[in-house]
Amino acid sequence: MPNDIRDLPAGRSDGLYRFLGGSPLSVAFRLILLSILVGVVLAAIGLDPWNILNSIRRLFQSIWDFGFDAINWAWRYFLLGAVIVIPIWLLSRLFGAPRGR
């Protein structure tokens, strides 16, 4: 029959294209660009490709220290504001007009 479509076995390059998700050259180019982009991001957070385990340890140490620095920062501003806010609140409570129901 002239309208019969017969599936042929996939050739060697068809399997490679299917496995890679495209032509080998385009896949290699995309992987190179993605690797550079991820490398820039990892370098921005301080990771070093030559000593990755030490870099990861330093990253977690920085995050830990940053968390406690943020608490220290918030505590200092709380104390600075409380020096003004608490006495004003206390005076307003002592000398404020009595509120009845």
Secondary structure by P-SEA (a helix, b strand, c coil): cccbbbbccccaaaaaaaaacccaaaaaaaaaaaaaaaaaaaaaaccccccaaaaaaaaaaaaaaaaaaaaaaaaaaaaaaaacaaaaaaaaaaccccccc
